Amino acid sequence: MPKLIEDLRFTIYDLRFTKNKKNMISLLKKSIVTLTIVVALISCTEEKKKRVLNFPKTDLAAESLIPKPLKMIPTNDGFALDQFTAIYTSANATGYEEVGKFLAKKIKVKTDIDVQVNVDEIPGREGVIYINQSDSLELDTPEAYQIYITSDSVILNSNTAEGAFRGVQTLRQLIPETSNDTMAEYPIWTIPTGKIIDKPNFGYRGSMLDVARHFFSVEDVKKYIDLLAYYKYNVLHLHLSDDQGWRIEIKSWPKLTEVGGSTEVGGEAGGFYTQEDYKEIVAYAAEHYMTVVPEIDMPGHTNAASVSYPILNGNGKTPKLYEGTHVGFSTFDTRKDTVYAFVDDVVREISAITPGPYFHIGGDESHVTKKKDYIYFMDKVVDIVKKYGKTPIGWDELATANVDSTSIAQFWGSKENADEAVSKGMKIIMSPAKKAYLDMQYDTESKHGLHWAAYIPVDTAYIWTPETYEGIPLENILGIEAPLWSETISNIAELEYLAFPRAIGYSELSWSTEENRDWENYKVRLANQAPFLERMNVQFYPSPLIDWKKSKYSYTEIEKD
Ligand code: ACM
C-alpha cells in the first residue's frame, strides 16, 4: 500500500509538468486506476477491523482440545483466520520454518486457504501467526509451548521446534471445522483468543503397532503416525518380529524376510519393510517429532526367524511356518554362538537406521526357555544393544534378568516383575494390558479384538491413574504406551476400529496432569473429535457411551448429496 500511494504521488507530480495531451490522458488514467486500488484497499482494511470488533464471543476454555492443556486463560474475543493470514517463523532457529509449513499445509487441507509462510511483505492487514523460538525459562521442557491469541495475531513460543510442533497441534484443533461466512464476502475461521500454557506430564507417550501378526503397509503406518501426532504422541513402537512373521529386511540374513516374512495370521500373504521402507517410516515419524522404537522379540516369539534359519532354533522341534495365534512355544537356542552373532547383526543393522535412542528386545512369554537360559540370553542381548549405542527396552519379564537402571521395563502383565524393575531402579513404561491394550475388545459385541486381559470400553480406557497404578512410584514412570496387537486385525479400517477412539484417551492420560483429567469433561471433547476423524476417513468405533457430534461428513448428509 505505501508503494501505491508513492506511485500516485509521482503520477500526479508528472501530470502537473506535462504539456503533451496524450501523456496527460495516460497519466490521468493511471492515477485514477491507482486511486481506485488504494480506496479499495483502505475500505477492505476498515471492513476487517469492523469485522474483528463484531466477532461473536468465543471461549477458549470451552474448546474441545485433546489432550487438555496445562492452563488456559480465555479473553473472549476472536482471531480471524482467513485468506489474508500469513505465518512467520523465527529466522535461524532449526526446524521452525518446517513447522510453519506443516501448519500451512494442515490449514490448506482443513480450510482450503493458502497461507504463506515467511513471505517478504506482511500483507496489507493484520492477522499474522508467529512461531517463535524463545529462551524463556517458563519453557522448561523441550515440548513445552505457550500460545497468545489476540484478535490481531497468534504468537506461539517454544524453546525447540519440537515444542512448536506440539503447539501447532493445539492450533489445528482450535480452527473450527466450518467457517463463519456471515461476516464477510469471504470465509473466516474464528479462533478464540486467550493464552495457553502447556507442557507434557510424561516425556514418553507411545503406541505400539504389531506389524508381525498381520503386516501393515508403509502408507498404513504413515496414516497411524498422522493420527497419533495430532494428539501429541511422540513414540511409535513397531513390533517387527514374532512367530508368524519377520517384517524387516536384514541384509546379512536375507532369508528372514524371504521365508519368515511370507506369512501372517490366517494364512494371508505377509510382507516386510525393506530397509528403505523402514527409513521412510522413521523419517516420516521424525517430521512429526515422533521416535520409532524397533522391537525384535526374543528369545521367545521367534518361530519366523527359526524357520528362516533353523540353526537358531532351541525348542527341539523342526520349525514350520506358523499362521495361528498361540504364544509361548518358540525359543532361540541361548547356548549357541551363532545365535549371538545373529542378534549382533540384527541389532547392528537396525540400529544403524534408527536415529531414536531405544531398541526393544521383547523378552515376553518365553515359556519354553529355561529360566537360567533366559537370564543368560537377556544379559548378553542387553550388552549387544548397548554396544550399538541404544537403550534396551524389554517387556516386564526383562526385570528378572541381571539388568540395571540403564534398561527400561514395559509393564504389561506382572506387578511382580514391575516391582522387581523398580527395585533395580529401572524406568517403566506403563502398558497394563487390563487398561492400555488397544487390542482388547470394547465389549462382548466388538467386531475385532481379544478379551484375555479384559473388555476395555472407552470409559475404562480413560478412567485410571497411571501415576499411581499398582503402586509403581511416579519417579520410575517414563510414560505410557498403548500397544495394538494385530492377531484379529488385518487392514487399516480394523486397526482404526480398535485404536480409535481409545488412543485419543491415552494421549490425554500421558500428556495432561491428573487434575486436568475428568471423564465427564473428556467425553464431550471426545464427541467433538468426530468431524476430524471422519475428515481423516478413520473408521473409529462409535462407542454408545459418547454422544458423537454430527458433522457434515455424516452418512445421511453424504447420501443427501
Ligand atoms: C505381551 O502382551 N505378550 C507383551
Boltz pocket constraint, residues with backbone or C-beta under 6 A from the ligand:
constraints:
  - pocket:
      binder: B
      contacts: [[A, 364], [A, 365], [A, 395], [A, 412]]
      max_distance: 6.0
